[in-house]
Amino acid sequence: MDKRITKVALIGKFRSGETAEAVRLIADYLESRGLTVFIEADTGASLGDHAWQTFPLAEIGAAADLAVVLGGDGTMLAAARALAPSGVPLVGVNRGRLGFLTDIASTDMLDALGRLLDGEYRIEHRFLLHAEVRRQGELLVKSDAVNDVVLAKGGLGRMIEFSVRVDGEFIYSQRSDGIIVATPTGSTAYALSANGPILHPSVRGFAMVPLCPHALSNRPIALGLEAEVEIVLAPPYEAIVHVDGQLHMDVRGEDRIRIRRSDHEVTLLHLPDHSYFAMLREKLRWSELPKEH
């Protein structure tokens, strides 16, 4: 990243008192370093009285050189979807629980941000998925996804039926609770709990993971980056399409969900000593090998 960081936006977990306190602390620290600080509008409203300029989330990409996201992965997902088109890099400070995307600990946040501002960072680009839902040819909704696009059974609680095509070729018809199409970023989210594979962020592809399939022969499939998936819900079933677990839409029989790589990527900054596998060991509580004496 050649551009010098002079303007930093802060995005916090909505209506969190602890996060509001951390936002103020970081804002004061950044100003002490001579940087201009912006606050995302909803975050600013949770701070009470303050003198910092605020911007809606959609406008932060044009205003800032860096966005610091304080919260859990949900906060980061919403910020990443909104800011990916602008290319503004994101740094995550974990104020949530697991924090697969927010890798800076809140206890070390000022020291870590200081190192990043001094140029100690690695840049990582992660691709997004693009999903469109069409009904009789008409586009109903479209959205990018950082983690996943999920077709899931609706409120009736019964299995649904749908067909899947990849690059126009029929793959299978399936009876199940649904299907997850997940990026490597999302492979450690909902897809992981559905026995999907963990995909390293460097993998240029994505995974289709069935949700409780009726036939045990339905297994996860890894696809290449340029693949295009089309899922058609069979009538008379009704279901729900979820994007990153945050955006939702009801669908019905013969609706088509098309999923491909997005034209946008999210840019993340990590400290040089950040390790993806160390993060997995910590978050998934994997046992380490015995140390040699």
For each residue, the residues with C-beta under 8 A, 3 or more apart:
1: 89 121 123 267 269
2:
3: 65
4: 65
5: 8 35 65 66 117
6: 35 36 65
7: 35 36 37 38 63 64 65 66
8: 5 30 35 36 37 38 64 65 66 67 68
9: 37 38 39 40 55 60 63 64 66 67 68 88
10: 23 26 27 37 38 39 40 43 67 68 70
11: 40 43 57 60 67 68 69 70 71 75 79
12: 16 19 20 22 23 40 43 46 69 70 71 75 95
13: 16 19 70 71 72 75 95 96
14: 42 43 46 75
15: 46
16: 12 13 19 20 46 71 95
17: 20 21
18: 21 22 95
19: 12 13 16 22 23 43 46 70 71 95
20: 12 16 17 23 24 43 46 47 48
21: 17 18 24 25
22: 12 18 19 25 26 70 93 95 106 109
23: 10 12 19 20 26 27 39 43 47 70
24: 20 21 27 28 47 50
25: 21 22 28 29 110
26: 10 22 23 29 30 68 70 93 109 110 113
27: 10 23 24 30 31 37 39 52
28: 24 25 31 32
29: 25 26 32 33 110 113 114
30: 8 26 27 33 35 37 113
31: 27 28 34 35 37
32: 28 29
33: 29 30 114 117
34: 31
35: 5 6 7 8 30 31 117
36: 6 7 8
37: 7 8 9 10 27 30 31 52 53
38: 7 8 9 10 52 53 54 55 60 63 64
39: 9 10 23 27 43 44 47 50 52 53 54 55
40: 9 10 11 12 43 44 54 55 56 57 60
41: 44 45 54 55 56 57
42: 14 45 46 57
43: 10 11 12 14 19 20 23 39 40 46 47 54
44: 39 40 41 47 50 52 54
45: 41 42
46: 12 14 15 16 19 20 42 43
47: 20 23 24 39 43 44 50
48: 20
49:
50: 24 39 44 47
51:
52: 27 37 38 39 44
53: 37 38 39
54: 38 39 40 41 43 44
55: 9 38 39 40 41 59 60 63
56: 40 41 59 60
57: 11 40 41 42 60 78 79 82 83
58: 61 82
59: 55 56 62 63
60: 9 11 38 40 55 56 57 63 64 67 82 83 86 88
61: 58 64 67 82 83 85 86 87 88
62: 59 86
63: 7 9 38 55 59 60
64: 7 8 9 38 60 61 67 88
65: 3 4 5 6 7 8 88
66: 5 7 8 9 88 89 90 91 269
67: 8 9 10 11 60 61 64 79 83 88 89 90 91
68: 8 9 10 11 26 90 91 93 113
69: 11 12 75 76 79 90 91 92 93 102
70: 10 11 12 13 19 22 23 26 75 93 95 102 106
71: 11 12 13 16 19 74 75 76 93 95 96 102
72: 13 75 76 94 95 96 97 98 99 102
73: 76 77 96 98 99 100 101 102 189
74: 71 77 78 96 245 246
75: 11 12 13 14 69 70 71 72 78 79 95 96 102
76: 69 71 72 73 79 80 90 92 101 102
77: 73 74 80 81 101 146 147 244 245 246
78: 57 74 75 81 82 244 246
79: 11 57 67 69 75 76 82 83 90
80: 76 77 83 84 90 101 128 146 266
81: 77 78 84 128 143 144 145 146 244
82: 57 58 60 61 78 79
83: 57 60 61 67 79 80 86 88 90 266
84: 80 81 87 128 144 146 262 264 265 266
85: 61 264
86: 60 61 62 83
87: 61 84 265 267
88: 9 60 61 64 65 66 67 83 267
89: 1 66 67 123 267 268 269
90: 66 67 68 69 76 79 80 83 266 267 268 269
91: 66 67 68 69 104 113 116 268 269
92: 69 76 99 101 102 103 104 268
93: 22 26 68 69 70 71 102 104 105 106 109 112
94: 72 99 102 103 104 105 106
95: 12 13 16 18 19 22 70 71 72 75 102 106
96: 13 71 72 73 74 75 99 102
97: 72
98: 72 73 283
99: 72 73 92 94 96 102 103 283
100: 73 103 185 188 189 279 283
101: 73 76 77 80 92 185 268
102: 69 70 71 72 73 75 76 92 93 94 95 96 99
103: 92 94 99 100 270 274 279
104: 91 92 93 94 108 109 112 113 271
105: 93 94 108 109 112
106: 22 70 93 94 95 109
107:
108: 104 105 111 112
109: 22 26 93 104 105 106 112 113
110: 25 26 29 113 114
111: 108 114 115
112: 93 104 105 108 109 115 116 271
113: 26 29 30 68 91 104 109 110 116 117
114: 29 33 110 111 117 118
115: 111 112 118 120 121 271
116: 91 112 113 119 120 121 269 271
117: 5 33 35 113 114
118: 114 115
119: 116
120: 115 116 271 272
121: 1 115 116 269 270 271 272
122: 269 270 271 272 274
123: 1 89 267 268 269
124: 201 267 268 269 270
125: 265 266 267 268
126: 146 183 184 185 201 265 266 268
127: 183 204 225 261 262 265
128: 80 81 84 144 145 146 183 261 262 264 265 266
129: 144 145 148 149 181 183 206 259 260 261 262
130: 142 143 144 145 259 260 261 262 263
131: 142 143 144 145 149 241 243 257 258 259
132: 139 141 142 257 258 259
133: 139 140 141 142 241 249 251 255 256 257
134: 137 138 139 140 255 256 258
135: 138 140 251 252 254 255 256
136: 254
137: 134
138: 134 135
139: 132 133 134 142
140: 133 134 135 249 255
141: 132 133 249
142: 130 131 132 133 139
143: 81 130 131 243 247
144: 81 84 128 129 130 131 243 262 264
145: 81 128 129 130 131 148 149 183 186 243 244 262
146: 77 80 81 84 126 128 183 185 186 244 266
147: 77 182 183 185 186 189 190 244 245
148: 129 145 180 181 182 183 186 189 190 191 242 243 244 245
149: 129 131 145 180 181 241 242 243 257 259
150: 178 179 180 181 190 211 241 242 243 245
151: 160 162 178 179 231 233 239 240 241 251 257
152: 177 178 211 239 240 241 242
153: 156 157 158 159 160 177 178 239 240
154: 160 238 239 240 250
155:
156: 153 238
157: 153
158: 153
159: 153 175 176 177 212 214
160: 151 153 154 175 176 177 178 233 234 237 238 239
161: 173 174 175 233 234 237
162: 151 173 174 179 231 232 233 234 237 239
163: 170 172 173 174 231 232 234
164: 170 171 172 173 174 179 208 229 230 231
165: 168 169 170 171 229 230 231 232
166: 169 171 223 227 228 229 230
167: 227 228
168: 165 228 230
169: 165 166
170: 163 164 165
171: 164 165 166 221
172: 163 164 218
173: 161 162 163 164 234
174: 161 162 163 164 179 210 213 214 215 218
175: 159 160 161 213 214 215
176: 159 160 179 210 211 212 213 214 218
177: 152 153 159 160 211 212
178: 150 151 152 153 160 210 211 239
179: 150 151 162 164 174 176 208 209 210 211 231
180: 148 149 150 186 190 191 194 196 207 208 209 210 211
181: 129 148 149 150 206 207 208 209 229 259
182: 147 148 186 187 189 190 191 196 199 206 207 209
183: 126 127 128 129 145 146 147 148 186 187 199 206
184: 126 187 199 200 201 202 203 205 206
185: 100 101 126 146 147 188 189 201
186: 145 146 147 148 180 182 183 189 190 191 244
187: 182 183 184 191 192 196 197 198 199 207
188: 100 185 191 192 198 280 283 284
189: 73 100 147 148 182 185 186 192 245
190: 147 148 150 180 182 186 193 194 245
191: 148 180 182 186 187 188 194 196 197 207 209 220
192: 187 188 189 195 196 198
193: 190
194: 180 190 191 209 210 211 212
195: 192 209 220
196: 180 182 187 191 192 207 209 220
197: 187 191 207 220 222
198: 187 188 192 280
199: 182 183 184 187 203 205 206 207 222
200: 184 203 276
201: 124 126 184 185 276
202: 184
203: 184 199 200 222
204: 127 224 225
205: 184 199 222 223 224 225 227
206: 129 181 182 183 184 199 222 223 225 227 261
207: 180 181 182 187 191 196 197 199 220 221 222 223
208: 164 179 180 181 220 221 223 229
209: 179 180 181 182 191 194 195 196 220
210: 174 176 178 179 180 194 213 218 219 220
211: 150 152 176 177 178 179 180 194
212: 159 176 177 194
213: 174 175 176 210 216 218
214: 159 174 175 176 218
215: 174 175 218
216: 213
217:
218: 172 174 176 210 213 214 215
219: 210
220: 191 195 196 197 207 208 209 210
221: 171 207 208
222: 197 199 203 205 206 207
223: 166 205 206 207 208 227 229
224: 204 205 227
225: 127 204 205 206 261
226: 260 261
227: 166 167 205 206 223 224 260
228: 166 167 168 258 259 260
229: 164 165 166 181 208 223 258 259 260
230: 164 165 166 168 256 257 258 259
231: 151 162 163 164 165 179 256 257 258 259
232: 162 163 165 254 255 256 257
233: 151 160 161 162 237 238 239 251 252 253 254 255 257
234: 160 161 162 163 173 237 253 254
235: 252 253 254
236: 252 253
237: 160 161 162 233 234 252 253
238: 154 156 160 233 250 251 252 253
239: 151 152 153 154 160 162 178 233 250 251 252
240: 151 152 153 154 248 249 250 251
241: 131 133 149 150 151 152 248 249 251 257
242: 148 149 150 152 245 246 247 248
243: 131 143 144 145 148 149 150 246 247 248
244: 77 78 81 145 146 147 148 186 247
245: 74 77 147 148 150 189 190 242
246: 74 77 78 242 243
247: 143 242 243 244
248: 240 241 242 243
249: 133 140 141 240 241
250: 154 238 239 240
251: 133 135 151 233 238 239 240 241 255 257
252: 135 233 235 236 237 238 239 255
253: 233 234 235 236 237 238
254: 135 136 232 233 234 235
255: 133 134 135 140 232 233 251 252
256: 133 134 135 230 231 232
257: 131 132 133 149 151 230 231 232 233 241 251
258: 131 132 134 228 229 230 231
259: 129 130 131 132 149 181 228 229 230 231
260: 129 130 226 227 228 229
261: 127 128 129 130 206 225 226
262: 84 127 128 129 130 144 145 265
263: 130
264: 84 85 128 144
265: 84 87 125 126 127 128 262
266: 80 83 84 90 125 126 128 146
267: 1 87 88 89 90 123 124 125
268: 89 90 91 92 101 123 124 125 126
269: 1 66 89 90 91 116 121 122 123 124
270: 103 121 122 124 274
271: 104 112 115 116 120 121 122 274
272: 120 121 122
273:
274: 103 122 270 271 278 279
275: 278 279
276: 200 201 279 280
277: 280 281
278: 274 275 281 282
279: 100 103 274 275 276 282 283
280: 188 198 276 277 283 284 286
281: 277 278 284 285 286 288
282: 278 279 285
283: 98 99 100 188 279 280
284: 188 280 281
285: 281 282
286: 280 281
287:
288: 281 291
289:
290:
291: 288
292:
293:
